[in-house]
Amino acid sequence: MSKLLIVGTVAFDAIETPFGKTDKILGGAATYIGLSAANFNIPSAIVSVVGDDFPEEYLTMLQKKNIDTSAVEIVKGGKTFFWSGRYHNDLNSRDTLDTQLNVLADFNPVVPSDYKDAEIVMLGNLHPLVQLSVLEQMSSKPKLAVLDTMNFWMDNALEDLMKVIAEVDVITINDEEARQLSGEYSLVRAARAIEKMGPKYIVIKKGEHGALLFHKGQIFFAPALPLEEVFDPTGAGDTFAGGFAGYLTKTGDLSFENMKKAIIHASNLASFCVEKFGTERMENLKREEVQKRLQQFRELTQFEIELTQ
Amino acid sequence: MSKLLIVGTVAFDAIETPFGKTDKILGGAATYIGLSAANFNIPSAIVSVVGDDFPEEYLTMLQKKNIDTSAVEIVKGGKTFFWSGRYHNDLNSRDTLDTQLNVLADFNPVVPSDYKDAEIVMLGNLHPLVQLSVLEQMSSKPKLAVLDTMNFWMDNALEDLMKVIAEVDVITINDEEARQLSGEYSLVRAARAIEKMGPKYIVIKKGEHGALLFHKGQIFFAPALPLEEVFDPTGAGDTFAGGFAGYLTKTGDLSFENMKKAIIHASNLASFCVEKFGTERMENLKREEVQKRLQQFRELTQFEIELTQ
């Protein structure tokens, strides 16, 4: 079976939403990606860094999901990356209250030797040079490299970001970021412009409004499942990316048709993530729940229309 | 074949978008509804009112599309309803610059005798009492009454609006209006609350983010077709409603499965409307273009996923 290599933050988050607030809880892009991809029962490994304030039990929880955490460096005397944010009432926007880079400031990722030939690499949101370093350590070019990033790097490290964008096969960003990166308002045009920067597949995430997959003039759309209640959007984008990469790792089929399915699985898993604070829902997600909701996605979107000429 | 009765404004619009501006051009909810429904080659009639400043050629154009305009009252010495608006850069919001009710102020709709038994009634956006009056003139209860309305009536005539909402089978409103009407932020909850007000089917239009159809706990979603360029959103919601009602009139099948198809046809037709100023695109729309884009909708949304238990 193929292997999935994940790089990204493993972190503490403190979250405020209109529905409540948390103390420091488990967070980080790689954490959400790993938990999401684990639903496909694939071998995966996380490359990341934490301080020795990071509870062993969190790593144990990830290991129990078949995620190799041996490349999560534990810095003695160091403190784990911490992010704190407050969501606005509509949950579509948020303010960052605090960011403490801590051990992330000097992070030199080391890809474990048995993952240097991983077929799929998922570069979670992080400094583009760290993402690039992971790609450079691969012994062979992965079958698929997927990049997730955000506007922060467009504002602060655009040149480095463009380097890693040029090296990957798939980029996942949100609609506003796609507009910023491309200078185009229309997402169709934005995707076309970004395709010229390197990636063959462009995934534009629109949060509650779904996600679009672009490839050589073809477009596929997956809605977000309409939910009664969104509790905490933290990690939804990472969960989406992890579901996408995880499904492709499981199937090994990188055709556009199979990527459509990956987008549906990704949307499906993200729909669970937002139902509880932090990683709670993803840690305890049952196979039957996932299957049931996939069926809901089918009912939500599938139709029969006769075309006449 | 079934007949479609349409009530709504036939009007002059003056539109400004980031791409240009128009003088007084043909507009009005009933105009867009009629032009959209005409794509299904069904008998339809418009109940409306204009002044004698309204060009005969506009009515002739509608008649050539098989739309009966004999119930469009022409008030001698009266002036036609006029609306002027300016869209913001993202085209998702607009300011009303001018509204002149003119002949609409004293409008008493008269349903033509050969449409008093119409199977489908489409109540375009208008004062709720005018909409109610049309329903009351029907000789038999229509198989399906569809109501389109907007926040203006929620703000200014809520009691009357609730009366007509209680009488119809389907309501089409946008997401913000659904939230305002129901007091619920979640669209799933909003739809459930609105269902209790009367309509069995709730259609929530999200503009460029697609449309949702709710019925007894079932949900169907149709995306808007991602377009390279949106030129003028005026009339898109009416075109959507006209496509929905037109397809149901054509097929006569009011099952949920067939309503899904109606929503896809509605989205498809609305995607054309926004490509040119005013009614221009809809006046000249070709059958082949419609069919081709339906195929695009299929490619955009259809997938195969194996479910295992």
Interface residues (C-beta under 8 A of the other chain):
Chain A: D90 Y185 S186 L187 V188 R189 K206 H209 G210 L212 Q218 I219 F220 F221 P223 P226 L227 E228 E229 V230 E257 K260 K261 I264 H265 E288 Q291 L294 Q295 F297 R298 E299 L300 T301 Q302 F303 E304 I305 L307 T308 Q309
Chain B: D90 Y185 S186 L187 V188 R189 K206 H209 G210 L212 Q218 I219 F220 F221 P223 P226 L227 E228 E229 V230 E257 K260 K261 I264 H265 Q291 L294 Q295 F297 R298 E299 L300 T301 Q302 F303 E304 I305 L307 T308 Q309
